[in-house]
Amino acid sequence: MSAQPDRAARLLLILERDGSTCIWCGRPFAGQVRPTTEHVVPRVKGGPSWLENEVAACGRCNGERGHRSPVEWLEECQRRGWPVDVDRLGRVLTALSAAIARLGGQRRARPYLDAQVRRLLRRGATLPGVPA
């Protein structure tokens, strides 16, 4: 694997890839709402600091999510009435799964990631390249 860009550069790449809104609450990044780098598979669960495992989230969502799973936090955000970007989450989970298959490693992250993909599919999500 080639060297990953530093965190600031990754955040810019994430914003280019996904747009400038929080994945969880949908707030646009501007003024007091600053983007942060959020690991979809948390580092404590073996998630790598790769572009494929990162999304942009506002500081509030990043802090409140803590180490909750992405699908658990998605459900909490939906309960709060926030417009969670389920498609973006699905794309990131799928891209991370493909990157791990291609690059290897990430032994701890694999079962966690597979469980999150299954949970998202059970919720009726359509994931690119993943049969329903």
N, C-alpha and C positions, 0 to 999 in steps of 0.2 A: 504494500500500500504506500502510495506517495504521502509525503508529510501533509498533515492537515493544516489549514490556515489557523492563525491564532483566534482567540475567542471573538475579538472585535470584528475581524474579517469574516468569520463564520456568521456572525449576526447580520452583517450587511448582505452576505450571500443568501441567508435565510429570508430576509425581507424581500430581496429580489425574487426569490423562488415562490414565496407564499403570499406576498402582499404585506401591507403595513397595518394589520389589525391583529389583536390578540386572538389566538386560536380558541381560547376558552370563553371569553366574555364578549368578543367581537368589537371591543372598543378600539377606535383608530389610535395609532400612536402619534401623539402630538402634545406639546405643552407638558402638563403634569403626568401624562400617561406615557411612560418610557418603556421601550422594548427591552426585554431580558432574554437571555438564552435559556431555554427550558429543555431538559432532557426528557424525552418521552418515556424511555426505559431509564428509571433513575440510576444514578451512579452506584448507589448502595445495592442495587439489584444486578450490577454488572454491566449496566449500559455504558457504551463508549461515548467519548466526546467526538463523535463524527457528525458531519452534516446530516447524514441519514437518520440520526437519532435526536435531532434538535429542531425545535420550532421556536417561534417568537411568541412570548407571552408577556402580558403586563406584569409589573412587579407585584401587584396585589394577588393575581392568580398564581403566579410562581410561588409566592410565599405561602399562600393558603393551601395550595395543593400539597406542599411538603413531599412526602414519599408515597402518597397515595398512588394507586395504579392509574394509568390514563383513563381506562373505562370507568373506574370508580369516580374519578374527578369529573369526567364527562357527565355522568349521571347526576352528580351534585350540581354542576353548572346548569344542566337542563332543569333540575328541580327549582333552581333560583330564577329560571326564566331567561337565561342568557342564551344567545344564539351561537352555540358551540359549532365550530366548523368540523363536522364529522368526516366530510370528504377529505379534508386536509389531514386529519388524524389518520385516516385509512391509508392515504398515500404515503405518509411517513412510516407507518408500521410496515407497509409492504416494501418500501425502499430499504428499510433497515433489515428486514428479513432477507432480501436479495443481496444486500451488501455482506451480511454475515455468511450467507451461502457461498458467495464469491471469494471473500477474503479469509474465511475461517476464523477460528478463535471464538471469543465471546461465549465460552461454555456456560457461564452463569446466566447470561442474558437470554439465551435461546429458549429455555422452557418458559420463562416469564413472558417473553415476546409472543411465543406460540399461544399461550393462555389468553393474552390480550386480544390477539387476532380472533381466536374462537369466540370470546365474549362479544366482540364487536360484530362478528357475523351473526351471532344469536340475536342481537338487537336489530337485525335486518339490514345492516350496512352492506354496501357493495364495495368490495375492495378490488383495485385493479390487479388482474392476473391471479386472483384467488377464487377458486370455484366456491359457489355458495353452498 
